[in-house]
Amino acid sequence: MIRAAGRDGCTPARKAGEAVAAAWDTAGVLETVVVQCPYCGEQVEIALDPESEGRMVQDCEVCCQPWLLTVRRRRDGEPAVEVERAQ
Ligand SMILES: [Zn+2]
């Protein structure tokens, strides 16, 4: 069986900022970073768990293309995030 790559499961959500704000209010543990989508060029704010490090895949909220995120931590704990195309 051939699975259509990608877009079906993703709903573009311009309300993501609100969700992040709500998470901040209740848990106060999420960090947000702004990355530039390598597909559509939009600057998109994403929420990171403070423990997040390494590589992960996340869909662009604007164009639903998959990102490969590489999260590194500096000595002071600040995240440095790189975004590549995941396909
Ligand atoms: Zn995009």
PDB file of the backbone (N, CA, C, O) and the ligand in Angstrom, with CONECT records:
HET     ZN  A 101       1
ATOM      1  N   MET A   1       0.846  -1.200   0.000  1.00  0.00           N
ATOM      2  CA  MET A   1       0.000   0.000   0.000  1.00  0.00           C
ATOM      3  C   MET A   1       0.878   1.245   0.000  1.00  0.00           C
ATOM      4  O   MET A   1       1.895   1.316   0.690  1.00  0.00           O
ATOM      5  N   ILE A   2       0.467   2.192  -0.770  1.00  0.00           N
ATOM      6  CA  ILE A   2       1.210   3.452  -0.820  1.00  0.00           C
ATOM      7  C   ILE A   2       0.485   4.498   0.012  1.00  0.00           C
ATOM      8  O   ILE A   2      -0.709   4.741  -0.160  1.00  0.00           O
ATOM      9  N   ARG A   3       1.218   5.092   0.893  1.00  0.00           N
ATOM     10  CA  ARG A   3       0.626   6.092   1.769  1.00  0.00           C
ATOM     11  C   ARG A   3       0.941   7.472   1.205  1.00  0.00           C
ATOM     12  O   ARG A   3       2.103   7.793   0.956  1.00  0.00           O
ATOM     13  N   ALA A   4      -0.061   8.265   1.009  1.00  0.00           N
ATOM     14  CA  ALA A   4       0.171   9.617   0.506  1.00  0.00           C
ATOM     15  C   ALA A   4       0.993  10.389   1.519  1.00  0.00           C
ATOM     16  O   ALA A   4       0.669  10.425   2.706  1.00  0.00           O
ATOM     17  N   ALA A   5       2.053  11.000   1.041  1.00  0.00           N
ATOM     18  CA  ALA A   5       2.924  11.700   1.971  1.00  0.00           C
ATOM     19  C   ALA A   5       2.214  12.900   2.547  1.00  0.00           C
ATOM     20  O   ALA A   5       1.866  13.845   1.839  1.00  0.00           O
ATOM     21  N   GLY A   6       2.018  12.843   3.784  1.00  0.00           N
ATOM     22  CA  GLY A   6       1.826  13.986   4.550  1.00  0.00           C
ATOM     23  C   GLY A   6       0.690  14.827   4.881  1.00  0.00           C
ATOM     24  O   GLY A   6       0.359  14.893   6.065  1.00  0.00           O
ATOM     25  N   ARG A   7       0.042  15.483   3.999  1.00  0.00           N
ATOM     26  CA  ARG A   7      -0.700  16.645   4.440  1.00  0.00           C
ATOM     27  C   ARG A   7      -2.026  16.288   5.096  1.00  0.00           C
ATOM     28  O   ARG A   7      -2.627  17.115   5.781  1.00  0.00           O
ATOM     29  N   ASP A   8      -2.476  15.071   4.889  1.00  0.00           N
ATOM     30  CA  ASP A   8      -3.825  14.757   5.340  1.00  0.00           C
ATOM     31  C   ASP A   8      -4.039  14.988   6.823  1.00  0.00           C
ATOM     32  O   ASP A   8      -5.084  15.487   7.241  1.00  0.00           O
ATOM     33  N   GLY A   9      -3.039  14.621   7.617  1.00  0.00           N
ATOM     34  CA  GLY A   9      -3.259  14.681   9.064  1.00  0.00           C
ATOM     35  C   GLY A   9      -3.003  16.045   9.667  1.00  0.00           C
ATOM     36  O   GLY A   9      -3.135  16.217  10.878  1.00  0.00           O
ATOM     37  N   CYS A  10      -2.643  17.006   8.859  1.00  0.00           N
ATOM     38  CA  CYS A  10      -2.228  18.285   9.425  1.00  0.00           C
ATOM     39  C   CYS A  10      -3.243  19.371   9.125  1.00  0.00           C
ATOM     40  O   CYS A  10      -3.606  19.589   7.969  1.00  0.00           O
ATOM     41  N   THR A  11      -3.690  20.037  10.139  1.00  0.00           N
ATOM     42  CA  THR A  11      -4.591  21.158   9.950  1.00  0.00           C
ATOM     43  C   THR A  11      -3.839  22.444  10.265  1.00  0.00           C
ATOM     44  O   THR A  11      -3.391  22.634  11.395  1.00  0.00           O
ATOM     45  N   PRO A  12      -3.697  23.318   9.293  1.00  0.00           N
ATOM     46  CA  PRO A  12      -2.994  24.578   9.595  1.00  0.00           C
ATOM     47  C   PRO A  12      -3.700  25.304  10.726  1.00  0.00           C
ATOM     48  O   PRO A  12      -4.920  25.463  10.701  1.00  0.00           O
ATOM     49  N   ALA A  13      -2.961  25.733  11.688  1.00  0.00           N
ATOM     50  CA  ALA A  13      -3.551  26.316  12.881  1.00  0.00           C
ATOM     51  C   ALA A  13      -2.919  27.658  13.188  1.00  0.00           C
ATOM     52  O   ALA A  13      -1.844  27.734  13.783  1.00  0.00           O
ATOM     53  N   ARG A  14      -3.585  28.692  12.785  1.00  0.00           N
ATOM     54  CA  ARG A  14      -3.078  30.021  13.116  1.00  0.00           C
ATOM     55  C   ARG A  14      -3.317  30.362  14.575  1.00  0.00           C
ATOM     56  O   ARG A  14      -2.834  31.379  15.073  1.00  0.00           O
ATOM     57  N   LYS A  15      -4.063  29.507  15.254  1.00  0.00           N
ATOM     58  CA  LYS A  15      -4.339  29.770  16.659  1.00  0.00           C
ATOM     59  C   LYS A  15      -3.256  29.193  17.571  1.00  0.00           C
ATOM     60  O   LYS A  15      -3.400  29.196  18.793  1.00  0.00           O
ATOM     61  N   ALA A  16      -2.184  28.704  16.976  1.00  0.00           N
ATOM     62  CA  ALA A  16      -1.168  28.049  17.794  1.00  0.00           C
ATOM     63  C   ALA A  16      -0.631  28.962  18.881  1.00  0.00           C
ATOM     64  O   ALA A  16      -0.338  28.510  19.988  1.00  0.00           O
ATOM     65  N   GLY A  17      -0.503  30.225  18.575  1.00  0.00           N
ATOM     66  CA  GLY A  17      -0.001  31.166  19.575  1.00  0.00           C
ATOM     67  C   GLY A  17      -0.853  31.178  20.825  1.00  0.00           C
ATOM     68  O   GLY A  17      -0.338  31.281  21.938  1.00  0.00           O
ATOM     69  N   GLU A  18      -2.150  31.073  20.641  1.00  0.00           N
ATOM     70  CA  GLU A  18      -3.044  31.045  21.789  1.00  0.00           C
ATOM     71  C   GLU A  18      -2.825  29.794  22.614  1.00  0.00           C
ATOM     72  O   GLU A  18      -2.818  29.829  23.844  1.00  0.00           O
ATOM     73  N   ALA A  19      -2.648  28.692  21.913  1.00  0.00           N
ATOM     74  CA  ALA A  19      -2.424  27.436  22.627  1.00  0.00           C
ATOM     75  C   ALA A  19      -1.138  27.511  23.443  1.00  0.00           C
ATOM     76  O   ALA A  19      -1.081  27.038  24.578  1.00  0.00           O
ATOM     77  N   VAL A  20      -0.109  28.112  22.853  1.00  0.00           N
ATOM     78  CA  VAL A  20       1.148  28.245  23.575  1.00  0.00           C
ATOM     79  C   VAL A  20       0.972  29.118  24.798  1.00  0.00           C
ATOM     80  O   VAL A  20       1.472  28.802  25.877  1.00  0.00           O
ATOM     81  N   ALA A  21       0.249  30.233  24.624  1.00  0.00           N
ATOM     82  CA  ALA A  21       0.036  31.136  25.742  1.00  0.00           C
ATOM     83  C   ALA A  21      -0.703  30.429  26.871  1.00  0.00           C
ATOM     84  O   ALA A  21      -0.392  30.617  28.047  1.00  0.00           O
ATOM     85  N   ALA A  22      -1.688  29.611  26.496  1.00  0.00           N
ATOM     86  CA  ALA A  22      -2.438  28.894  27.516  1.00  0.00           C
ATOM     87  C   ALA A  22      -1.544  27.902  28.253  1.00  0.00           C
ATOM     88  O   ALA A  22      -1.648  27.722  29.467  1.00  0.00           O
ATOM     89  N   ALA A  23      -0.666  27.267  27.489  1.00  0.00           N
ATOM     90  CA  ALA A  23       0.243  26.319  28.118  1.00  0.00           C
ATOM     91  C   ALA A  23       1.161  27.032  29.104  1.00  0.00           C
ATOM     92  O   ALA A  23       1.448  26.522  30.187  1.00  0.00           O
ATOM     93  N   TRP A  24       1.608  28.203  28.716  1.00  0.00           N
ATOM     94  CA  TRP A  24       2.436  28.998  29.630  1.00  0.00           C
ATOM     95  C   TRP A  24       1.686  29.284  30.914  1.00  0.00           C
ATOM     96  O   TRP A  24       2.243  29.165  32.006  1.00  0.00           O
ATOM     97  N   ASP A  25       0.429  29.661  30.788  1.00  0.00           N
ATOM     98  CA  ASP A  25      -0.333  30.048  31.965  1.00  0.00           C
ATOM     99  C   ASP A  25      -0.503  28.887  32.930  1.00  0.00           C
ATOM    100  O   ASP A  25      -0.403  29.055  34.146  1.00  0.00           O
ATOM    101  N   THR A  26      -0.758  27.719  32.383  1.00  0.00           N
ATOM    102  CA  THR A  26      -1.071  26.605  33.258  1.00  0.00           C
ATOM    103  C   THR A  26       0.173  25.893  33.750  1.00  0.00           C
ATOM    104  O   THR A  26       0.278  25.563  34.931  1.00  0.00           O
ATOM    105  N   ALA A  27       1.109  25.657  32.856  1.00  0.00           N
ATOM    106  CA  ALA A  27       2.274  24.865  33.243  1.00  0.00           C
ATOM    107  C   ALA A  27       3.509  25.730  33.457  1.00  0.00           C
ATOM    108  O   ALA A  27       4.291  25.491  34.377  1.00  0.00           O
ATOM    109  N   GLY A  28       3.677  26.723  32.614  1.00  0.00           N
ATOM    110  CA  GLY A  28       4.814  27.606  32.758  1.00  0.00           C
ATOM    111  C   GLY A  28       6.143  26.968  32.443  1.00  0.00           C
ATOM    112  O   GLY A  28       7.184  27.466  32.872  1.00  0.00           O
ATOM    113  N   VAL A  29       6.133  25.877  31.705  1.00  0.00           N
ATOM    114  CA  VAL A  29       7.374  25.158  31.472  1.00  0.00           C
ATOM    115  C   VAL A  29       7.795  25.141  30.011  1.00  0.00           C
ATOM    116  O   VAL A  29       8.882  24.664  29.683  1.00  0.00           O
ATOM    117  N   LEU A  30       6.950  25.655  29.136  1.00  0.00           N
ATOM    118  CA  LEU A  30       7.316  25.593  27.730  1.00  0.00           C
ATOM    119  C   LEU A  30       8.165  26.792  27.338  1.00  0.00           C
ATOM    120  O   LEU A  30       7.932  27.915  27.785  1.00  0.00           O
ATOM    121  N   GLU A  31       9.143  26.531  26.504  1.00  0.00           N
ATOM    122  CA  GLU A  31       9.924  27.599  25.916  1.00  0.00           C
ATOM    123  C   GLU A  31       9.425  27.785  24.495  1.00  0.00           C
ATOM    124  O   GLU A  31       9.014  26.822  23.847  1.00  0.00           O
ATOM    125  N   THR A  32       9.458  28.996  24.016  1.00  0.00           N
ATOM    126  CA  THR A  32       9.099  29.209  22.624  1.00  0.00           C
ATOM    127  C   THR A  32      10.305  29.749  21.869  1.00  0.00           C
ATOM    128  O   THR A  32      11.067  30.576  22.370  1.00  0.00           O
ATOM    129  N   VAL A  33      10.446  29.261  20.669  1.00  0.00           N
ATOM    130  CA  VAL A  33      11.490  29.756  19.783  1.00  0.00           C
ATOM    131  C   VAL A  33      10.843  30.040  18.433  1.00  0.00           C
ATOM    132  O   VAL A  33       9.842  29.426  18.067  1.00  0.00           O
ATOM    133  N   VAL A  34      11.420  30.961  17.715  1.00  0.00           N
ATOM    134  CA  VAL A  34      10.909  31.291  16.384  1.00  0.00           C
ATOM    135  C   VAL A  34      11.866  30.705  15.353  1.00  0.00           C
ATOM    136  O   VAL A  34      13.075  30.936  15.395  1.00  0.00           O
ATOM    137  N   VAL A  35      11.300  29.952  14.442  1.00  0.00           N
ATOM    138  CA  VAL A  35      12.100  29.359  13.365  1.00  0.00           C
ATOM    139  C   VAL A  35      11.506  29.787  12.037  1.00  0.00           C
ATOM    140  O   VAL A  35      10.332  30.147  11.950  1.00  0.00           O
ATOM    141  N   GLN A  36      12.330  29.742  11.009  1.00  0.00           N
ATOM    142  CA  GLN A  36      11.835  30.083   9.676  1.00  0.00           C
ATOM    143  C   GLN A  36      11.615  28.805   8.895  1.00  0.00           C
ATOM    144  O   GLN A  36      12.520  27.979   8.768  1.00  0.00           O
ATOM    145  N   CYS A  37      10.416  28.646   8.375  1.00  0.00           N
ATOM    146  CA  CYS A  37      10.080  27.449   7.617  1.00  0.00           C
ATOM    147  C   CYS A  37      10.920  27.377   6.344  1.00  0.00           C
ATOM    148  O   CYS A  37      10.976  28.351   5.594  1.00  0.00           O
ATOM    149  N   PRO A  38      11.576  26.240   6.084  1.00  0.00           N
ATOM    150  CA  PRO A  38      12.375  26.115   4.869  1.00  0.00           C
ATOM    151  C   PRO A  38      11.538  25.921   3.613  1.00  0.00           C
ATOM    152  O   PRO A  38      12.069  25.931   2.502  1.00  0.00           O
ATOM    153  N   TYR A  39      10.259  25.747   3.780  1.00  0.00           N
ATOM    154  CA  TYR A  39       9.376  25.576   2.620  1.00  0.00           C
ATOM    155  C   TYR A  39       8.685  26.885   2.252  1.00  0.00           C
ATOM    156  O   TYR A  39       8.803  27.354   1.120  1.00  0.00           O
ATOM    157  N   CYS A  40       7.970  27.470   3.197  1.00  0.00           N
ATOM    158  CA  CYS A  40       7.154  28.647   2.872  1.00  0.00           C
ATOM    159  C   CYS A  40       7.797  29.944   3.340  1.00  0.00           C
ATOM    160  O   CYS A  40       7.333  31.027   2.982  1.00  0.00           O
ATOM    161  N   GLY A  41       8.855  29.851   4.133  1.00  0.00           N
ATOM    162  CA  GLY A  41       9.583  31.047   4.542  1.00  0.00           C
ATOM    163  C   GLY A  41       8.942  31.824   5.676  1.00  0.00           C
ATOM    164  O   GLY A  41       9.443  32.877   6.072  1.00  0.00           O
ATOM    165  N   GLU A  42       7.840  31.314   6.200  1.00  0.00           N
ATOM    166  CA  GLU A  42       7.180  31.998   7.308  1.00  0.00           C
ATOM    167  C   GLU A  42       7.996  31.841   8.593  1.00  0.00           C
ATOM    168  O   GLU A  42       8.641  30.817   8.817  1.00  0.00           O
ATOM    169  N   GLN A  43       7.953  32.853   9.410  1.00  0.00           N
ATOM    170  CA  GLN A  43       8.541  32.746  10.736  1.00  0.00           C
ATOM    171  C   GLN A  43       7.468  32.182  11.655  1.00  0.00           C
ATOM    172  O   GLN A  43       6.395  32.764  11.816  1.00  0.00           O
ATOM    173  N   VAL A  44       7.774  31.060  12.242  1.00  0.00           N
ATOM    174  CA  VAL A  44       6.774  30.348  13.024  1.00  0.00           C
ATOM    175  C   VAL A  44       7.312  30.139  14.434  1.00  0.00           C
ATOM    176  O   VAL A  44       8.448  29.707  14.627  1.00  0.00           O
ATOM    177  N   GLU A  45       6.476  30.453  15.406  1.00  0.00           N
ATOM    178  CA  GLU A  45       6.849  30.242  16.795  1.00  0.00           C
ATOM    179  C   GLU A  45       6.477  28.817  17.192  1.00  0.00           C
ATOM    180  O   GLU A  45       5.350  28.374  16.973  1.00  0.00           O
ATOM    181  N   ILE A  46       7.420  28.121  17.766  1.00  0.00           N
ATOM    182  CA  ILE A  46       7.128  26.767  18.215  1.00  0.00           C
ATOM    183  C   ILE A  46       7.424  26.664  19.709  1.00  0.00           C
ATOM    184  O   ILE A  46       8.239  27.407  20.257  1.00  0.00           O
ATOM    185  N   ALA A  47       6.754  25.743  20.333  1.00  0.00           N
ATOM    186  CA  ALA A  47       6.944  25.520  21.761  1.00  0.00           C
ATOM    187  C   ALA A  47       7.837  24.305  21.970  1.00  0.00           C
ATOM    188  O   ALA A  47       7.658  23.260  21.346  1.00  0.00           O
ATOM    189  N   LEU A  48       8.790  24.471  22.853  1.00  0.00           N
ATOM    190  CA  LEU A  48       9.690  23.373  23.162  1.00  0.00           C
ATOM    191  C   LEU A  48       9.572  23.028  24.636  1.00  0.00           C
ATOM    192  O   LEU A  48       9.501  23.902  25.500  1.00  0.00           O
ATOM    193  N   ASP A  49       9.554  21.752  24.889  1.00  0.00           N
ATOM    194  CA  ASP A  49       9.702  21.316  26.264  1.00  0.00           C
ATOM    195  C   ASP A  49      11.131  21.631  26.705  1.00  0.00           C
ATOM    196  O   ASP A  49      12.063  21.461  25.919  1.00  0.00           O
ATOM    197  N   PRO A  50      11.320  22.084  27.934  1.00  0.00           N
ATOM    198  CA  PRO A  50      12.678  22.426  28.383  1.00  0.00           C
ATOM    199  C   PRO A  50      13.659  21.264  28.303  1.00  0.00           C
ATOM    200  O   PRO A  50      14.873  21.468  28.269  1.00  0.00           O
ATOM    201  N   GLU A  51      13.129  20.052  28.275  1.00  0.00           N
ATOM    202  CA  GLU A  51      13.994  18.883  28.174  1.00  0.00           C
ATOM    203  C   GLU A  51      14.308  18.523  26.727  1.00  0.00           C
ATOM    204  O   GLU A  51      15.130  17.643  26.473  1.00  0.00           O
ATOM    205  N   SER A  52      13.670  19.188  25.790  1.00  0.00           N
ATOM    206  CA  SER A  52      13.828  18.799  24.391  1.00  0.00           C
ATOM    207  C   SER A  52      15.256  19.006  23.917  1.00  0.00           C
ATOM    208  O   SER A  52      15.850  20.066  24.113  1.00  0.00           O
ATOM    209  N   GLU A  53      15.779  17.992  23.306  1.00  0.00           N
ATOM    210  CA  GLU A  53      17.091  18.078  22.693  1.00  0.00           C
ATOM    211  C   GLU A  53      17.180  16.968  21.664  1.00  0.00           C
ATOM    212  O   GLU A  53      16.541  15.924  21.797  1.00  0.00           O
ATOM    213  N   GLY A  54      17.988  17.211  20.626  1.00  0.00           N
ATOM    214  CA  GLY A  54      18.128  16.196  19.593  1.00  0.00           C
ATOM    215  C   GLY A  54      17.259  16.506  18.400  1.00  0.00           C
ATOM    216  O   GLY A  54      16.932  17.663  18.138  1.00  0.00           O
ATOM    217  N   ARG A  55      16.887  15.465  17.677  1.00  0.00           N
ATOM    218  CA  ARG A  55      16.167  15.672  16.428  1.00  0.00           C
ATOM    219  C   ARG A  55      14.727  15.239  16.565  1.00  0.00           C
ATOM    220  O   ARG A  55      14.419  14.239  17.212  1.00  0.00           O
ATOM    221  N   MET A  56      13.862  15.997  15.953  1.00  0.00           N
ATOM    222  CA  MET A  56      12.456  15.642  15.978  1.00  0.00           C
ATOM    223  C   MET A  56      11.800  16.190  14.719  1.00  0.00           C
ATOM    224  O   MET A  56      12.315  17.104  14.075  1.00  0.00           O
ATOM    225  N   VAL A  57      10.669  15.620  14.390  1.00  0.00           N
ATOM    226  CA  VAL A  57       9.933  16.055  13.203  1.00  0.00           C
ATOM    227  C   VAL A  57       8.669  16.766  13.656  1.00  0.00           C
ATOM    228  O   VAL A  57       7.950  16.293  14.536  1.00  0.00           O
ATOM    229  N   GLN A  58       8.415  17.901  13.044  1.00  0.00           N
ATOM    230  CA  GLN A  58       7.218  18.662  13.364  1.00  0.00           C
ATOM    231  C   GLN A  58       6.706  19.291  12.080  1.00  0.00           C
ATOM    232  O   GLN A  58       7.493  19.709  11.230  1.00  0.00           O
ATOM    233  N   ASP A  59       5.388  19.358  11.937  1.00  0.00           N
ATOM    234  CA  ASP A  59       4.825  19.968  10.735  1.00  0.00           C
ATOM    235  C   ASP A  59       4.767  21.478  10.873  1.00  0.00           C
ATOM    236  O   ASP A  59       4.496  22.008  11.950  1.00  0.00           O
ATOM    237  N   CYS A  60       5.027  22.163   9.769  1.00  0.00           N
ATOM    238  CA  CYS A  60       4.844  23.614   9.727  1.00  0.00           C
ATOM    239  C   CYS A  60       3.372  23.935   9.960  1.00  0.00           C
ATOM    240  O   CYS A  60       2.487  23.320   9.363  1.00  0.00           O
ATOM    241  N   GLU A  61       3.124  24.903  10.834  1.00  0.00           N
ATOM    242  CA  GLU A  61       1.739  25.270  11.097  1.00  0.00           C
ATOM    243  C   GLU A  61       1.115  26.013   9.925  1.00  0.00           C
ATOM    244  O   GLU A  61      -0.108  26.079   9.808  1.00  0.00           O
ATOM    245  N   VAL A  62       1.942  26.564   9.069  1.00  0.00           N
ATOM    246  CA  VAL A  62       1.429  27.370   7.961  1.00  0.00           C
ATOM    247  C   VAL A  62       1.195  26.518   6.718  1.00  0.00           C
ATOM    248  O   VAL A  62       0.114  26.550   6.129  1.00  0.00           O
ATOM    249  N   CYS A  63       2.227  25.745   6.317  1.00  0.00           N
ATOM    250  CA  CYS A  63       2.107  25.020   5.050  1.00  0.00           C
ATOM    251  C   CYS A  63       2.055  23.502   5.247  1.00  0.00           C
ATOM    252  O   CYS A  63       1.921  22.766   4.270  1.00  0.00           O
ATOM    253  N   CYS A  64       2.158  23.028   6.465  1.00  0.00           N
ATOM    254  CA  CYS A  64       2.012  21.611   6.805  1.00  0.00           C
ATOM    255  C   CYS A  64       3.147  20.728   6.275  1.00  0.00           C
ATOM    256  O   CYS A  64       3.022  19.504   6.305  1.00  0.00           O
ATOM    257  N   GLN A  65       4.223  21.299   5.802  1.00  0.00           N
ATOM    258  CA  GLN A  65       5.349  20.476   5.374  1.00  0.00           C
ATOM    259  C   GLN A  65       6.126  20.031   6.616  1.00  0.00           C
ATOM    260  O   GLN A  65       6.161  20.738   7.623  1.00  0.00           O
ATOM    261  N   PRO A  66       6.743  18.859   6.533  1.00  0.00           N
ATOM    262  CA  PRO A  66       7.444  18.347   7.711  1.00  0.00           C
ATOM    263  C   PRO A  66       8.827  18.972   7.872  1.00  0.00           C
ATOM    264  O   PRO A  66       9.612  19.034   6.926  1.00  0.00           O
ATOM    265  N   TRP A  67       9.102  19.426   9.073  1.00  0.00           N
ATOM    266  CA  TRP A  67      10.427  19.925   9.404  1.00  0.00           C
ATOM    267  C   TRP A  67      11.202  18.859  10.156  1.00  0.00           C
ATOM    268  O   TRP A  67      10.637  18.074  10.917  1.00  0.00           O
ATOM    269  N   LEU A  68      12.470  18.848   9.933  1.00  0.00           N
ATOM    270  CA  LEU A  68      13.362  18.102  10.812  1.00  0.00           C
ATOM    271  C   LEU A  68      14.037  19.131  11.699  1.00  0.00           C
ATOM    272  O   LEU A  68      14.869  19.917  11.247  1.00  0.00           O
ATOM    273  N   LEU A  69      13.665  19.112  12.962  1.00  0.00           N
ATOM    274  CA  LEU A  69      14.217  20.066  13.920  1.00  0.00           C
ATOM    275  C   LEU A  69      15.417  19.446  14.626  1.00  0.00           C
ATOM    276  O   LEU A  69      15.367  18.303  15.081  1.00  0.00           O
ATOM    277  N   THR A  70      16.479  20.210  14.708  1.00  0.00           N
ATOM    278  CA  THR A  70      17.624  19.789  15.500  1.00  0.00           C
ATOM    279  C   THR A  70      17.783  20.794  16.641  1.00  0.00           C
ATOM    280  O   THR A  70      18.065  21.971  16.417  1.00  0.00           O
ATOM    281  N   VAL A  71      17.599  20.312  17.851  1.00  0.00           N
ATOM    282  CA  VAL A  71      17.646  21.182  19.024  1.00  0.00           C
ATOM    283  C   VAL A  71      18.924  20.902  19.802  1.00  0.00           C
ATOM    284  O   VAL A  71      19.195  19.770  20.203  1.00  0.00           O
ATOM    285  N   ARG A  72      19.682  21.934  20.000  1.00  0.00           N
ATOM    286  CA  ARG A  72      20.884  21.819  20.824  1.00  0.00           C
ATOM    287  C   ARG A  72      20.741  22.768  21.997  1.00  0.00           C
ATOM    288  O   ARG A  72      19.992  23.744  21.944  1.00  0.00           O
ATOM    289  N   ARG A  73      21.459  22.471  23.035  1.00  0.00           N
ATOM    290  CA  ARG A  73      21.433  23.333  24.217  1.00  0.00           C
ATOM    291  C   ARG A  73      22.781  24.004  24.396  1.00  0.00           C
ATOM    292  O   ARG A  73      23.832  23.365  24.341  1.00  0.00           O
ATOM    293  N   ARG A  74      22.721  25.299  24.610  1.00  0.00           N
ATOM    294  CA  ARG A  74      23.953  25.986  24.962  1.00  0.00           C
ATOM    295  C   ARG A  74      24.247  25.745  26.444  1.00  0.00           C
ATOM    296  O   ARG A  74      23.444  25.152  27.164  1.00  0.00           O
ATOM    297  N   ARG A  75      25.385  26.208  26.870  1.00  0.00           N
ATOM    298  CA  ARG A  75      25.772  25.978  28.267  1.00  0.00           C
ATOM    299  C   ARG A  75      24.785  26.573  29.255  1.00  0.00           C
ATOM    300  O   ARG A  75      24.566  26.030  30.338  1.00  0.00           O
ATOM    301  N   ASP A  76      24.194  27.695  28.869  1.00  0.00           N
ATOM    302  CA  ASP A  76      23.238  28.322  29.776  1.00  0.00           C
ATOM    303  C   ASP A  76      21.837  27.736  29.648  1.00  0.00           C
ATOM    304  O   ASP A  76      20.898  28.216  30.284  1.00  0.00           O
ATOM    305  N   GLY A  77      21.697  26.703  28.826  1.00  0.00           N
ATOM    306  CA  GLY A  77      20.410  26.035  28.700  1.00  0.00           C
ATOM    307  C   GLY A  77      19.522  26.587  27.611  1.00  0.00           C
ATOM    308  O   GLY A  77      18.466  26.023  27.325  1.00  0.00           O
ATOM    309  N   GLU A  78      19.934  27.686  26.997  1.00  0.00           N
ATOM    310  CA  GLU A  78      19.135  28.250  25.912  1.00  0.00           C
ATOM    311  C   GLU A  78      19.140  27.307  24.712  1.00  0.00           C
ATOM    312  O   GLU A  78      20.191  26.790  24.335  1.00  0.00           O
ATOM    313  N   PRO A  79      17.979  27.082  24.113  1.00  0.00           N
ATOM    314  CA  PRO A  79      17.927  26.192  22.951  1.00  0.00           C
ATOM    315  C   PRO A  79      18.416  26.884  21.686  1.00  0.00           C
ATOM    316  O   PRO A  79      18.146  28.063  21.461  1.00  0.00           O
ATOM    317  N   ALA A  80      19.133  26.135  20.874  1.00  0.00           N
ATOM    318  CA  ALA A  80      19.496  26.590  19.537  1.00  0.00           C
ATOM    319  C   ALA A  80      18.857  25.603  18.572  1.00  0.00           C
ATOM    320  O   ALA A  80      19.180  24.415  18.587  1.00  0.00           O
ATOM    321  N   VAL A  81      17.962  26.087  17.746  1.00  0.00           N
ATOM    322  CA  VAL A  81      17.155  25.204  16.907  1.00  0.00           C
ATOM    323  C   VAL A  81      17.495  25.424  15.440  1.00  0.00           C
ATOM    324  O   VAL A  81      17.510  26.554  14.951  1.00  0.00           O
ATOM    325  N   GLU A  82      17.765  24.333  14.756  1.00  0.00           N
ATOM    326  CA  GLU A  82      17.946  24.385  13.302  1.00  0.00           C
ATOM    327  C   GLU A  82      16.775  23.673  12.648  1.00  0.00           C
ATOM    328  O   GLU A  82      16.254  22.699  13.192  1.00  0.00           O
ATOM    329  N   VAL A  83      16.370  24.141  11.515  1.00  0.00           N
ATOM    330  CA  VAL A  83      15.256  23.539  10.795  1.00  0.00           C
ATOM    331  C   VAL A  83      15.741  23.120   9.407  1.00  0.00           C
ATOM    332  O   VAL A  83      16.354  23.906   8.685  1.00  0.00           O
ATOM    333  N   GLU A  84      15.457  21.876   9.053  1.00  0.00           N
ATOM    334  CA  GLU A  84      15.748  21.385   7.711  1.00  0.00           C
ATOM    335  C   GLU A  84      14.485  20.761   7.146  1.00  0.00           C
ATOM    336  O   GLU A  84      13.532  20.474   7.870  1.00  0.00           O
ATOM    337  N   ARG A  85      14.500  20.560   5.843  1.00  0.00           N
ATOM    338  CA  ARG A  85      13.415  19.809   5.235  1.00  0.00           C
ATOM    339  C   ARG A  85      13.533  18.338   5.624  1.00  0.00           C
ATOM    340  O   ARG A  85      14.620  17.763   5.572  1.00  0.00           O
ATOM    341  N   ALA A  86      12.435  17.746   6.005  1.00  0.00           N
ATOM    342  CA  ALA A  86      12.459  16.370   6.466  1.00  0.00           C
ATOM    343  C   ALA A  86      12.271  15.376   5.325  1.00  0.00           C
ATOM    344  O   ALA A  86      12.262  14.165   5.546  1.00  0.00           O
ATOM    345  N   GLN A  87      12.122  15.880   4.122  1.00  0.00           N
ATOM    346  CA  GLN A  87      11.933  14.950   3.002  1.00  0.00           C
ATOM    347  C   GLN A  87      12.725  15.422   1.809  1.00  0.00           C
ATOM    348  O   GLN A  87      12.703  14.779   0.760  1.00  0.00           O
TER     349      GLN A  87
HETATM  350 ZN    ZN A 101       5.849  26.380   6.081  1.00  0.00          ZN2+
END
